[in-house]
Amino acid sequence: METILDVKGMTCGHCKQSVEGALQGLDGVTSAEVDLGTGKVTVSYDDNKVTVAAMQEAVEDQGYDVA
């Protein structure tokens, strides 16, 4: 499956790495790609292993807000 998260507060390459790393560290996430220009994060995942809520929590734990 694929979902797009709308993440607020990402401004630089470090933000991109933090968010992508947090998401890719979750069991079931196969890829996460941040677009700093739009604030969107495209996540491919196995919905039998991980929920969108868990992904949102992982991003929020890095200090960003998910709309």
Residue frames as a rotation matrix with the C-alpha (Angstrom) as fourth column:
MET 1
0.581 0.814 0.000 0.00
0.814 -0.581 0.000 0.00
0.000 0.000 -1.000 0.00
GLU 2
-0.581 -0.724 0.371 0.97
0.701 -0.677 -0.223 3.63
0.413 0.130 0.901 -0.27
THR 3
0.581 0.714 -0.391 -0.01
0.812 -0.546 0.208 6.71
-0.064 -0.438 -0.896 1.70
ILE 4
-0.204 -0.598 0.775 1.00
0.471 -0.754 -0.458 10.36
0.858 0.271 0.435 1.72
LEU 5
0.219 0.169 -0.961 1.61
0.960 -0.213 0.182 12.12
-0.174 -0.962 -0.209 5.02
ASP 6
0.464 -0.035 0.885 1.43
0.280 -0.942 -0.183 15.91
0.840 0.333 -0.428 5.23
VAL 7
0.255 -0.509 -0.822 4.27
0.967 0.155 0.203 16.85
0.024 -0.847 0.532 7.57
LYS 8
0.869 0.092 0.486 4.74
0.100 -0.995 0.009 20.37
0.484 0.040 -0.874 8.94
GLY 9
0.855 -0.513 0.077 8.08
-0.324 -0.412 0.852 21.83
-0.405 -0.753 -0.519 10.00
MET 10
0.362 -0.763 0.535 10.54
0.734 0.588 0.340 20.14
-0.574 0.270 0.773 7.64
THR 11
0.879 -0.032 -0.475 12.95
-0.202 -0.929 -0.310 22.72
-0.432 0.369 -0.823 6.22
CYS 12
0.181 -0.930 -0.319 16.29
-0.973 -0.217 0.082 21.07
-0.146 0.295 -0.944 5.44
GLY 13
0.001 -0.305 -0.952 18.18
-0.567 0.784 -0.251 17.95
0.824 0.540 -0.172 4.49
HIS 14
-0.933 -0.338 0.121 18.52
-0.273 0.449 -0.851 16.92
0.233 -0.827 -0.512 8.13
CYS 15
-0.268 0.925 0.270 14.72
-0.782 -0.045 -0.622 17.08
-0.563 -0.378 0.735 8.50
LYS 16
0.367 0.371 -0.853 14.36
-0.873 0.454 -0.178 14.88
0.322 0.810 0.490 5.42
GLN 17
-0.431 -0.636 -0.640 16.82
-0.340 0.771 -0.538 12.32
0.836 -0.014 -0.549 6.79
SER 18
-0.879 0.109 0.464 15.19
-0.452 0.124 -0.884 12.29
-0.154 -0.986 -0.059 10.24
VAL 19
0.062 0.997 0.034 11.70
-0.860 0.071 -0.505 11.67
-0.506 0.002 0.862 8.89
GLU 20
0.372 0.041 -0.928 12.74
-0.739 0.618 -0.269 9.12
0.562 0.785 0.260 6.27
GLY 21
-0.642 -0.717 -0.270 14.90
-0.371 0.599 -0.710 7.28
0.671 -0.356 -0.651 8.81
ALA 22
-0.672 0.458 0.582 12.16
-0.614 0.096 -0.784 7.17
-0.415 -0.884 0.216 11.42
LEU 23
0.386 0.894 -0.229 9.68
-0.864 0.263 -0.428 5.76
-0.322 0.364 0.874 8.93
GLN 24
0.271 -0.342 -0.900 12.06
-0.625 0.648 -0.435 3.29
0.732 0.681 -0.038 7.32
GLY 25
-0.776 -0.584 0.240 12.91
-0.534 0.406 -0.742 1.99
0.335 -0.704 -0.626 10.79
LEU 26
-0.077 0.839 0.538 9.35
-0.853 0.224 -0.471 0.74
-0.516 -0.496 0.699 11.23
ASP 27
-0.810 -0.111 0.575 8.70
0.078 0.953 0.294 -2.91
-0.581 0.283 -0.764 10.49
GLY 28
0.067 0.866 0.496 6.51
0.759 0.279 -0.588 -3.02
-0.647 0.416 -0.639 7.39
VAL 29
0.718 0.091 -0.690 7.65
-0.262 -0.883 -0.389 0.25
-0.645 0.461 -0.610 5.78
THR 30
0.485 -0.527 0.698 9.39
0.788 0.609 -0.087 -0.50
-0.379 0.592 0.711 2.50
SER 31
-0.478 -0.675 0.562 10.16
0.809 -0.587 -0.016 3.08
0.341 0.447 0.827 1.46
ALA 32
0.516 0.554 -0.653 9.66
0.708 -0.705 -0.038 6.68
-0.481 -0.443 -0.756 2.55
GLU 33
-0.401 -0.631 0.664 10.40
0.891 -0.439 0.121 9.68
0.215 0.639 0.738 0.38
VAL 34
0.108 0.347 -0.932 10.21
0.626 -0.752 -0.207 13.28
-0.772 -0.561 -0.299 1.60
ASP 35
-0.020 -0.071 0.997 9.45
0.831 -0.556 -0.023 16.19
0.556 0.828 0.070 -0.73
LEU 36
-0.537 -0.279 -0.796 10.69
0.766 -0.556 -0.322 19.23
-0.353 -0.783 0.513 1.19
GLY 37
-0.973 0.125 0.196 9.02
0.008 -0.825 0.566 21.61
0.232 0.552 0.801 -1.25
THR 38
-0.194 0.981 -0.006 5.52
-0.282 -0.050 0.958 20.35
0.940 0.188 0.286 -0.52
GLY 39
-0.449 -0.025 0.893 6.00
-0.894 0.007 -0.449 18.85
0.005 -1.000 -0.026 2.94
LYS 40
0.673 0.727 -0.138 4.59
-0.735 0.677 -0.021 15.56
0.078 0.116 0.990 1.67
VAL 41
-0.513 -0.760 0.398 6.03
-0.767 0.615 0.186 12.18
-0.386 -0.210 -0.898 2.56
THR 42
0.385 0.578 -0.720 5.17
-0.824 0.566 0.014 9.26
0.415 0.588 0.694 0.30
VAL 43
-0.412 -0.464 0.784 5.31
-0.812 0.578 -0.084 5.98
-0.414 -0.671 -0.615 2.22
SER 44
0.101 0.372 -0.923 5.04
-0.630 0.742 0.230 2.47
0.770 0.558 0.309 0.78
TYR 45
-0.592 -0.246 0.768 4.16
-0.800 0.297 -0.521 -0.12
-0.099 -0.923 -0.373 3.39
ASP 46
-0.661 0.389 -0.641 2.65
0.163 0.909 0.384 -3.48
0.732 0.149 -0.665 4.26
ASP 47
-0.196 0.666 0.720 -0.65
-0.750 -0.575 0.328 -2.76
0.632 -0.475 0.612 6.02
ASN 48
0.666 0.348 -0.660 -0.48
0.094 0.838 0.537 -6.16
0.740 -0.420 0.525 7.73
LYS 49
0.021 -0.795 -0.607 2.61
0.891 0.290 -0.350 -5.00
0.454 -0.533 0.714 9.64
VAL 50
-0.813 -0.374 -0.446 2.26
0.534 -0.783 -0.317 -1.25
-0.231 -0.496 0.837 10.25
THR 51
0.287 0.958 0.028 -0.54
0.934 -0.273 -0.230 1.31
-0.213 0.092 -0.973 10.57
VAL 52
0.126 -0.151 0.980 -0.74
0.488 -0.851 -0.194 4.88
0.864 0.503 -0.034 9.37
ALA 53
0.922 0.251 0.296 -1.15
-0.131 -0.516 0.846 5.90
0.365 -0.819 -0.443 13.03
ALA 54
0.662 -0.744 -0.090 2.18
0.553 0.403 0.729 4.25
-0.506 -0.532 0.678 13.87
MET 55
-0.052 -0.665 0.745 3.83
0.950 -0.262 -0.167 6.14
0.306 0.700 0.646 11.00
GLN 56
0.474 0.301 0.827 2.36
0.123 -0.953 0.277 9.43
0.872 -0.029 -0.489 12.21
GLU 57
0.994 -0.104 -0.035 3.63
0.031 -0.041 0.999 8.71
-0.105 -0.994 -0.038 15.72
ALA 58
0.320 -0.934 0.156 7.14
0.896 0.352 0.271 7.94
-0.308 0.053 0.950 14.42
VAL 59
-0.075 -0.296 0.952 7.23
0.673 -0.719 -0.171 11.28
0.736 0.628 0.253 12.58
GLU 60
0.709 0.425 0.562 5.83
-0.102 -0.727 0.679 13.18
0.697 -0.539 -0.472 15.58
ASP 61
0.843 -0.465 -0.271 8.49
0.460 0.361 0.811 11.56
-0.279 -0.808 0.519 17.80
GLN 62
-0.108 -0.899 0.423 11.06
0.989 -0.141 -0.047 13.33
0.102 0.414 0.905 15.59
GLY 63
-0.519 -0.077 -0.851 9.50
0.487 -0.845 -0.221 16.68
-0.702 -0.529 0.476 16.47
TYR 64
-0.975 0.209 -0.076 7.30
-0.175 -0.510 0.842 17.30
0.138 0.834 0.534 13.42
ASP 65
-0.348 0.929 0.129 3.56
-0.420 -0.031 -0.907 17.70
-0.838 -0.370 0.401 13.12
VAL 66
-0.938 0.170 0.301 1.47
0.344 0.563 0.752 15.49
-0.042 0.809 -0.587 10.85
ALA 67
-0.666 0.727 -0.165 -1.65
-0.722 -0.685 -0.103 17.18
-0.188 0.050 0.981 9.48
